[in-house]
């Protein structure tokens, strides 16, 4: 192959990579907005907090989200300790999983009237009472029911239950 032909081949390859890279950069990014409503609660009471979603462009079939309380002096997530099945990788490549019984802190949730009400798996767990991880899967058994949260859907994604501390000062109005 002549040096000129070799140079043309390299230039063509670089041009193709540049075009593919430019196409990937301009791809649409998902637009999903999640917000937590402001709630009112009295000391010692359980307070359901609505997590709102505005889904502008994607179908959502599963999600995992983390929530950390910004005011851990006011409330906490009151969890029930239960025995569940946990999984971890059996090898460094994670080609198989090993299951074992473990205790987890499950936070009460309220799915009634929410977008995840009919989903197969929805659970909220806490690790320390001030943070929360919510995991949800619409179709856990692959029968295509229930369906995903479709684009242009607004509503309550889920309600998690927190508990207001008993010793909140009366002068505090937040």
N, C-alpha and C positions, 0 to 999 in steps of 0.2 A: 504494500500500500504506500502510495507516495506521501511525503510529509504534508503536502497541501490537502490531500484527501483526508488524512488523519486529523488535521486541524479543523476542517469543515465538519467532520463527524463529531468532534468534541463541542464545537459551537452549537450544532443542532441538538446535542444531548443537553447542554446547559440551557438552551432556549426552551426545550420541552419541560425540564424541571422547573424553570422559572414560571412558565405558564400554569403548570399544575399547582405550584405553590401559591400563585396569585389567586387562583380559583378557590383554594381552600381558605385563604385569608378573608375573602369576601363572603364566605358562607354565612347564612343567617344564624345569629345567636338566639337561643331560647329566651323568651320573655315571660318569666313567672315571678309574681310578686306575692310574698307571704307576709302577713301582718298579724299581730295579736291584739285583740280588742282590749280596751281598758275595762276593768271590772271593779266592782265594789264588794268588799267583804268585811265582816266584823271579826274581831279577835276570837280565835278558836273555831271559826267556821270553815267548812269546805267551800271552795269557790271554783266553779267551772269556768275555764278561760277558753274562749273561742279563738281558734287559729284560722284566719281568713286567707283565701287564695284568690288571686286574679291570674288566670291562665290565658295568656294572649296568643300563644302560637303552637304549643306542643300537646300531644296526647300523653297523659301521665298514667302509666300502668303500675308503677311502684315508686316508692321514695323512702329515703331515710333522712331525717333532719335532726339537728341538735339544737337544744334551747338551754341557755344559761340565764339564771335569774340575775337581773342587774341590782336588785335590792334584796339580798338574802337576809337582811335584818327584818323584813316584813312578812315573808312567807317561805314555805318550803313545799316540796313534793312529798306527800305522805304515801309511802309505798307499802305494799304487802310483800313479805318475803315468801317466795314459792320455789319449789324444786322444778327445774326445767332441764331440757337437754341442750348442752352446749357442744360446739364443734370447733375443732382446730385442725390445721393441716398435719397430715401424717408424715410428710417429708418436706424438704426445702423447696421443691417445685410445686407443692400443693396439688399433687395429682390425685390424692384421695383424702378423705376427711376421717377423723376419729371423733366419735361421740362419747360424751361422758355426762353423768348427772352433775348439775351445779345449782347453786342457789342464786336467784336473781331478785331484784327489787322492782316489782311491777307497779306502776302508777295507774290509778283508776283513770279511765277515759270514758267519754260519752260520745257514742257515734250516732245516736238517734238524731235524725234530721240533718246529717252532715253528708258531704260528698263521698265519704268512705263508709257509709252506713252498710252497704251490701258487700263490701270487699271481704275476701277470704281471710286475710291475716292483717290485723292492726294491733300493735302493742307498743306501749310506752314503758321504758325502763329508766331508772335513775341510778346514779353512782355517787352517792353522797348527799342526796336530798335537794341540791341546788342546781343540778343540771339534769337534762332529760334527753333521751334519744328515742325518737318515734320511728318505727319501721312499719311500712304498710305495703301489701301486695294485693292487687286487685284480683288476679286470677292465679291462685296458688296451685290449682290442680289442672291447669291448661285446658279447660273446657270452654274457654272464651266468654265465660260469664262470671262475674259481672264485667261490664266494659270499663274502659279507662275514663279518666276525667278528660273530656274533649276540649279542644281549643275554644277560646272565647267563653269560658265558664268562670263565673264568679260565685263565691259562696263560702260557707263554713267547711273547712277541710276536716277538722276534728276538734273536739273539746277535751282538754286535759284538766284534771282536777288538782288544785293546789290547796294548801291549808294555811290560813293566816295565823301567825304566832299569837299566843294569848297575852303576851306582855307588850303589845304595841302601845305607846303612849297616846293618851286621848288628844294631845295637841297635834299629833301627826294626821294630816288629811290626805296623804298620797295613798 
